[in-house]
Amino acid sequence: MLACTALGLPLLSAPAHATAEYALQSGVSWYRIDNPFMFPSNSDNKLKTSDSAWSTDIRGALFLPLPTERTNLQLTASVSQMHYGSSFGNYTDLNGNGPYNLNQAKKQFEGIYTWEFSDLLRGRIRHRTDDRLYNYFGGEIAPSTTTPPRGISNVEPEFPHIREDNVEVAYRVTNRFDVPLTWTQQTLSYMVPGRVEMYNMNSNAVQAAIRYTAGTKSTLSAGVRRNRVGFPNRTAQDIADFDSGYTDTEFFTDAAWRYTENTVFIAHLGSIARHFNTLPNRDSRLISGELGIDWHYSAKTTFYGRIWDRPQANDEADSRLYVITKGVQGRAVWQATPKTRVSLLASLESQKSQNFATAQISTPTSGNDQLLRLGFRYDYDITRRLALRVDAMREQTTSKSGGNIDYRRSTVQVSLNYTFDNVTGPFNFDNQQGYNRARQQIEDLR
């Protein structure tokens, strides 16, 4: 309610001459999907198969200065209605439960109000929602009444809902120093009762920092973040085994060093004290670290690299909850021509469960997994408004305990989209297509 009011009041006072940028996009996509439930390679289950699907896609965005670019409203939304073939559009599990289908729509929304009323005070309000198909792992299992998540076969249609609200206020002490204060609330809601009980999650985080900005636009900040995470639907037995929640207190430093105009190094280092609500013997100290580089090698080629060691992100609560991840990722973007772009991605990640015996969870995982992802994207702007995109992703998880079992899946997506926007954007190094800011918002959301 407060966020909606804060977003709405500036609209009432916006001057008539404020120039809005908007974009509307419609499209259709064809998919080839292999092993969406992530069955192990040695499985002979009928659902370990491939199928085709298609979707109708609608996206829209608005960038509205209120009244200048320093104070603006950004709204972006996307809906894609999936239509699966017979393999996943009408199926049953081994016990005959169903029929099920995976045809629910994927929906995303983001609203951001950025304000800067003076040189001393600025801030941002952000609201985000995301509904999409669950990231399955392990394939079909025998439903269990004793080990959570209870009563699921792991092939029921599941579309978790993520909601996130964020408020930041920053006070500028001097031209170089400012003090940002941030509050973030996040909820994760499942549909299937067993997952609702075990994994529905609320989190509230407060962060305070002091930030220094150099003349080269490099930044250095340090602060503290306190995040309280709760699982409101867990039973007494769940709490005895896994607890009702935990609180993370992190002291951190962040740096972004612009070495040259074309090269930026980033770093994050944090020490996290994790305290569980009712199981203090599982309290622990964790490290959160990340190093990265954004390198514009040439006018056509950009490389991105990341290496990290951190706890699992909160919006991925599932059977691999309480996981520590270590990984490395590389991405290359080649602007072959003003109309053609090629992106390549590769990442390798290890996942280890923290303090919990994985036998307590019915969904298969060894607690010591290695995840490899390979991605390819090709974009071709047939005209300024009509665009073709080909997306391919290959994922393989290897359980390092118990015989090195492999879990593989892949997806290929071909999309044709038509976009109408009211103005063009600047043609420069970062925007060779001349997208306006609203269309850039759509591309960022996709």
N, C-alpha and C positions, 0 to 999 in steps of 0.2 A: 504494500500500500504506500509506504513512504517513498519507495523508489519510483513508483508510478507517478506520485505527486511531484517529485523532484524532476522527473522527465517532462511532465506536462506543463508545469508553470512557465518555464521559459518559452514554450511555444506560444503562449498567450501574449507574451510581450515582444515576440520577434518582429522586427520591422518588415514592412511590405517589400523592401528592396532586397532582402536576403535571397541569395541565389542557391537553390537546392540542386543537388546532383542526384539523379536516380537511374536505376537500371532494372529492367525486367527480363528474365531469361526463361525460356521454355525449351524442353528437349525430350529426347527419347534415348534410352540406353539399352544395350543388349549385353547380357552376361553369359559367361561360361564358368560354372562354379564346380570345383572338385572337392569333395570331402568336407562340407561345411561344418559337420559335427566333430571333426578332428579325430577320427578313429585311428587306432594304431595301424601300422603298415601290415601286420599279420592278421588283421580282422577280416572275417568273411561276412560281416553283417550286410544286409541288403541296402542299408542307408549309406554305406561306404561306397559312394558312386558319384558320377558327374551328372549335371543337369544344366539346361539352359534356362534363362529367365530374361525378362525385360521390364523396364520401368518407364513411367511417365514422370517427368521432372519439371517442377516449377520453382523458380527462385526470384527473389526481389531484394532490392537494397535502396536505402536513402541516406544521403549525406546532407545535413542541413546546418549551415552556419547560423549561430544564434547570439549576436548578429554577425560575428566575425568568425574566422577559422579557429581563433583561440578558444572560442566557446561554441561547441557544436554537438549535434545529435546524430548518431549513426545507428541505423536499424537494418538488420539483415535476416532473411528467413529463407528456408528451403524445405520443400516437401517432395519426396520421391515415393510413388506408390509401386511396390514390387508385385510382379506377376510371375510366379515360379511355374516350371513344368510339372509333370505328373509325379516325379520323384520326390519333390519337396512341396508341391502344391496340394498333395492328397496322399498322406502316408500314415501308417500306424507303427507303434513300437512292437517289441517281441511279445508283449502280453496282450496285444490286440487293442490297446488303448488308442483312442483317436476317433475319427480321422483328424489329423493335424494339417496345418499349412503354415508357411512362412511369409504370407502375402501382406503383412501389415506394412503401413507406410513408415519410411524413415523421415523424421522431422527434426529440424534444427532452427534455433532462433537465437539471435544475439542483439542486445540493445546496449549502447554505450553513450553516456552523456559526459562529455569532457568540458570542464569549465575553468576559466582563468579570469577572475574578476579584477585582479590587480597584479602587479609585479611581485607581490609578496605571498599571495595565496592562490592555490590552484587545486584541482581535484578531479576525480572521475568516479562515476557510478556505472557499474556493469551488471547486466542480467543475462544469463545464458541458460538455455534448455537444450537437451539432446536426447532423442529417442531413436534407437537403432537396434538391429539384431544382436543378440548376446554373442560374445566371443567364446564359442563353445570349445571345450577341450576334453579329450578322453573318450569320445564316442558314447555309445549306449552302455548303461550299467544296470545291474539288478537293483531295483529300488530297495532301500534299507529303512527299517523302522528304528534303528539304534544309532547309526552313525550319520551325522548331518552332512549335507542338507538332506532331510528325510523325505522319503516318498517320491523321489524323482528318478527318472530313467535317463536324464541328461539329453533327451532329444525332444522334449516338449518345446513348443514355441515360446521364446522368452525375449522380451523387448524392454530392457532396463531403462528407466527414466532418470536422467541426471539434471539437477537444477543447481545453479551456482549464482550467488549474488556477491558482489564485491564493491566496497566503497573505499576510496583512497582520498586523503586530504594531505597536502604537502604545504608546509610553511617555508618560505625562502628566507633564510637568515641573512645571507649575503648573495652576491652574484654567483658565487661558487658553491655555497653550502645550502642545502635544503633538508628538511626533516619530514619524510613521508610517514604517515600513519595509515595502516590498512586493516580493514576487517573483511573477512571472507566467510560466507556460509555456504555449505554444500550438502545436498541430499542425494542419495542413491536409492531408488525404489525398484524392486523386482515385481514380477507378476505371479510366478509359480510359488505356491505356498512354502515349499521347502526352502527355497532361496530367500523368500521374504523373511522367514524366521531367522535364517543364519546370516544373511548378508545385507539386508536393508541397513542403511548407514546414514548418520548425520554427523557433520563436522563443523566446528566453529573455530576460526583462526584469527588471531590478532597479531599484528606485526608492527614494530617500531624500528626505525633505522635513521641514520644520518648519512647523507650522500654528498659527495664532492664531484663537481664537474669541471674538468680542465678545459683550457682554451681549445684543445684539439677535439673536443666532444668526447673525450674519454671520461669514464665515470668510475668511482670507487665508493662503495657503501658498506656499512657494517650495522648489524642490529640483532634483534631477538624476535623470534616467532614462537607463539604458543598455540598449539592446535589440539583441541579436545574432540576426540572421535568416539561416537557411541553407536551401539547396535541395539535399537530399542525393542526388537521383536524376539530376542533370544530367550530361551527358556532357562529355568534354573539349572538344568543339566548342561546346556550350552555354556552358561556362565561359568560353571564349575570346570569345564574343559577348556574354554577359549576366552573367558572373561566377557564382560559387558561393554568394554571399551578401554581406551587408553588416552593418555595425554603426552604429546611430544613437546618438549621445549628445546628449541634450536637457537644456538648462537652462531651467526654466520657472517661471512664477508663475500661480497660480489664485486667483480671488476670487469670492465669492458675497456680494453686498451686499443685505441685506434692507432695502430703502428704507422700506417700510411692511409691515404684516402681510399685505397682499395683493399686494405687488410685490417681486420678487427679480431683481436683475441679476447675470449671471454673466460671467466673462471668463477666457480662457486665452491666455497668450502664451509662446511657446517658441522657442528658437534651436537648430536641429538640425545637428550635424556628422555627415554620412554618409560613411563610409569603406568602400569595397569591398574584398573580400578579395584579389583578384588584378589588378584594373584600377584602380590609383590615379589614373589620368588622369580618371576619372569621379567622383572624390570631389567632394562639393559641400556647401554650406551651405544649409539650408532654413529656412523660417519656418513655425511652426505657431501659428495664432491663431484664436480664436473669441470672439464676443460674443453674448450672449443675454439674453432677458427672459422671465420667467414672471409674467403679470399676471392676477390674479383680478379681472376688471372688475366682476363682480357675483356674487351668490349662484348665478347660473345660467350665467355665461359666463366662460370663461378663454381667454386668448390666450398662445401660445408663439411666440417668434421667435428665430431663430439666423442668424448670418452667420459664415462661416469661410474660412480659407485654410490648407490642410494637405495632407500627403502622403496617398495612398490608404491606407485601413485594411488591415492585414495579412491579415484573413480574406477578402479579395476578390481574392487573387492569381489573375490570369487574363491574357488577352492585353493587358489595359490595365494591366499591372504597371508600377511606377515612375511612377505618375501623380500630378501635383499637382492638387488640386481647389480651386476657389473657388466658393462657393455661398451662397445665401440660402434660408431655409425659414420658412414661417409655418404655424401650426396653430391652429385655433379649436375649442373644445369647448363646446357649448351643452346644458345640462341643462334641456331644455324642460319636463319634469315629472319627478317622482321615478322614473318608469318609462321615460322616453324621453330618449335622448342622441343628439346629432348632432355629428359631427366632420368638419372640412374641413382638407385639407392641400394645400399648393402649395410646390414647391421648384424652383429654377433653379440649375444647376451647370455650370461649365466644367471640362473635364478636359484637361490637357496632359501628354504623356509627357516624362519627364526623361531626357535624354542618349541615348536609344536610337532608332535609325531604325526606324520601324514596319514598313518593308519586310522586316525580319529576322523578323517574326512572320507566320505564314500567315493567322491569323484577321483579317478585315477591320477596320481602325480607322485613322483618319487621324492620330491623335496629337494632334488638336485638336478635341475634341468638345464639344457643348453638350447637356445633359440636362435635360428638363422632366418633372416628375412632378406629377400631380394625383390627389388621393385623396378619397374620400367614405366615411363610415361612419355607419350608422344602427343603434342598439340599442333594442330594446323588450322590457322585462321583462313578459311576458304574465302571469306570476305570479312570486312570489318565487323559484321554482325553475326555471321554464320561460322561456327567453329566445330572441328572434329577433335575428339580426344580418345586415345587408346591407353588404358591403364592395365598393367599386369602385375600381380603380386604372387610370390612363392614363399611359403613359410614352412619351416621344419623344426620341430621340437624333439630333442633327444633326451630321454630320461637316462641319466648317467648311472642310476642305481637299478639293479635288477635286470641286467641283460641288455642295456642300451637300446631300449625300444624306441622306434621312430614314429612320430606323428607328423603327417604332411597334408597340406592343403594348398590350393592355388585358385586364383580368380583372374579372369580376363574381362574387362569392361570396355565397350566401344560406345561412345556417346556422340550425338549430334545435337548441338544447341544453337538456338537463335536468341540473340540479345538485343534489346532496344534500350538505348540510353539517350539522355537529352543533350549532353555536351561531351566533347572529347577531352581527354586529359593531356598533359604535357608529354611529348615524345622525347624521352631521355634514356639514360643508361638503364635505369630500373623499370622503365615503362615503355618498351619499344613498340607496344601495340597501341599506345594512345588511349588506354582505358581511363575512364574517369574514376573518381574515388569510390563511387557506389559499386561499379563493376569490380574494382579491386577488392572490395569487401566480400563480394560473392565468391571470387576466386579464393580468398583466404578461408572462407567458410567451407568450401568444397574440399 
